[in-house]
Amino acid sequence: MIPVNEFRQFASDRNPQFRVLKPWWDVFTEYLCIVMLMIGVFGCTLQLTQDKISCLPSHLAVSSPDKIDCSHISEHHDNEKNTPIFKNASRELFGKKNDLDIHQYVFINHYCYERAVHWYGKYFPYLVVIHTMIFMVASSFWFKFPGTSSKIELFVTILGKCFDSPWTTRALSEVSEERGEEKMDIWRRNTMSKSAADASSLDEETAGLVRSSSVKSNQEKKALEAPQTISVLDKKEGEQAKALFEKVKKFRTHVEEADLLYLMYVLQTSLKVFKFLLITIYNAALVSNIEIVVRCSVPEELTGYDVYCCNHVKAHLFSKLAYCYICFVGVYGVLCIYTLYWLFHRPLKEYSFESVRLETGINDIPDVKNDFAFLLHLSDQYDALYSKRFAVFLSEVSESRLGQVNLNHEWTAKKLRQKLSQNASNRLEIHLFMLPGLPDTLFEITEVESLKLEHLKDVTIPASISQLTSLQELCLIHCPIKLQLAALNNLRDRLKVLRLSFEGLEQIPMWTYTLNGLEELHLTGSLTHEVSRNASLDTLRGLKNLRVLTLRCRLAKIPASVSDTGEQLQRLCIYNEGVKLQAFSSLKKLGNLTSLELVGCELERIPSAVFSLANLQELDMKENKLSSVEEIMSLQHCRRLVTLRLWHNALLYVPEHISKLRALETLDLSWNKIRKLPGRLFYCTKLRHLDVSHNGLSSLPPEVGILQSLQYFAAASNSLDSLPDELFSCKRLKSLLLGNNNLASLSPRVSSLAQLVRLELKGNRLESLPLEIGDCPMLKLSGIVVEQHILEVLPSDIRERMSDTGGAAKRAQNERHETERSLI
């Protein structure tokens, strides 16, 4: 016997997961193949285990052996008498032996089986097995073909993981809850309006009960379900779901490019239809050749007989099996034709998730095409729930929600509190860098005053930002974010400082221009349009309280929208990074401007528009190309100007009429090429801060003593050989920076600087310090910047007196003396 288990691998799935890609007709045809295979195996078993044919010599005496066709045997009936069939035939004596031995019978049986029996009757079982095997191979060929099997295995694996993922259940349940709450709110509003229209006490009471109970139940429901929702998805499951999103993206990109799976399925189905037609035609034509009795002609010299009548032992059974087989093949073929109809009648290369979007409420699930769509159509024939749960991992909204869950697991409130620090504005700040989103735990840290977000993508600030009651500053560095309406309403009046770093004008969020309470706006990036290549900025009229505007934007001219803030803007800073700024007409409209910084603007002179700023108090023109400032006299129109910084330029001299700036308190001329200071410079008698370091000065004019209000004087990195004695008449001087010059000595008059706390002399030709330096009551050794060996030359008592510990001891002694005198 041939064991059926030999064919088990063809009749059953090696990979049970592939069943999701087998529609009902494929399953039905598989069972038909099993039945047809059993027919073939049964016939082959009979062929191999039983006698095939039995032959007896014909004793009919006729004129010609060809006239004997053995048909009388098949037409014989038991109730009929044996009569001769042929005329003129004489019947031999009854009971005559054939005189043949067993070997002759065996030979005749084999000889007649091979020569007389039709080939269809002999090989019918084997044909059934072969054809059935071809059907099976054709049905599962795309599961084995290298170009398609890898895609199918990956799809089935991902589909199963998506179906079983806890995130799928959570995402669908969250959407269902949201939609349920929306429906409840709509129903409640309708109920309330109906109650008001009817104005009946009963309706009002009913509506009130419904309204109060529904609100209460929703709040309780959220309170109860919130911890349960968090516990549904742990950190490990969240990471697995995140990896699943990446696999789905890569699989979609890979599979949607071609339609190989669809073509392979069409080809193998077409092959089965062709095979069905071939089998039906030739079986219907040849099944009649399975005969029970056959005539066999044998050479007479072998046995003495030339005609044998043979009985095909299994002909009757094979004939019945053949008709059954044809019926099964017919059913099989009808299913294959239906499959082709399904393949060509429906748009299987496109798959729409419209019904899923309507049912789940996840509206960003994209439609798919080509092989991806075909696989989903096949899975729908198995169970439509698979594609519904799979669609969750095609949604970017769902992916962002998952990212939020994982982010909350990673960034706990405790971890975020460790990142709290003081920023340059002395605010308590949290800096988040390159995170996939904004953790919800951030809104638990209510004491944060500044929020700095850097390189965060696709972030939406929720309404829960209202929990950050101390938040005043928001810094966004290459971080385009969106605001929910509730969050915008909360920040519109509360946010004071906004810092934006961007690459293009389109990255400035539109909600920026609606912040009514904003006081400081700092923009870093390009304000140039790609088409017009002109700097532009949307109107700033909505920023009613804007006081400070900083632009680090490489401008060719000041944007016209800056003038929209003319009534309230007090400080304007432009850092142009070496790009020449040419147009300044907008400055004239900034009548209340008190501080102006034009840094790195490649300016060769002070813009005339500056002179019209009557309220200007501070002007900073760092890193320009100023070589002369003859127009500086026009600054006298700025009667409130107290600070002028012309540092890091190329000034060769200072004009005499700088003395017209009587109100000047701070003047910075450092890092220029000035070789001589005019005496009239020191007629600006209100100067408290004067910096002329990093120039080419060889001497200081004696008029420096006029500056009785001077507190800070820096002349470091020049070529000074000596200092005028008048310098030491500046009694209020606290900082004197003279490092990196050519000074050989320091005047003993330094002792007259009673308020001096910092003295820098390092990098000169000094060999010692005057002993009178110890008479500076506020000057300590820690405040003297000079070579160590020069300090060591000072007497020990002076060093002890000038040390921090010595000063403290002296102060303590003085306090004791004062206490004793008071007691006396």
Helices and strands as residue ranges (DSSP letters): G 4-7, H 8-11, G 16-21, H 24-49, E 53-57, G 65-67, H 71-74, H 102-115, H 119-144, H 146-164, H 166-198, H 201-232, H 235-255, H 260-286, G 287-289, E 293-297, H 300-303, E 307-312, H 315-345, E 350-351, H 354-360, E 368-369, H 370-382, H 384-391, G 392-394, H 396-410, H 413-417, E 420-422, E 428-433, G 440-444, E 450-454, E 459-461, G 463-467, E 473-477, E 481-483, H 485-494, E 497-501, G 505-507, G 510-514, E 520-524, E 548-552, G 560-565, E 571-575, G 585-589, E 595-599, G 608-612, E 618-620, G 630-637, E 643-645, G 656-660, E 666-668, G 679-683, E 689-691, G 702-706, E 712-714, G 725-729, E 735-737, G 748-752, E 758-760, G 771-775, G 781-783, E 784-785, H 788-793, H 796-802, H 804-823
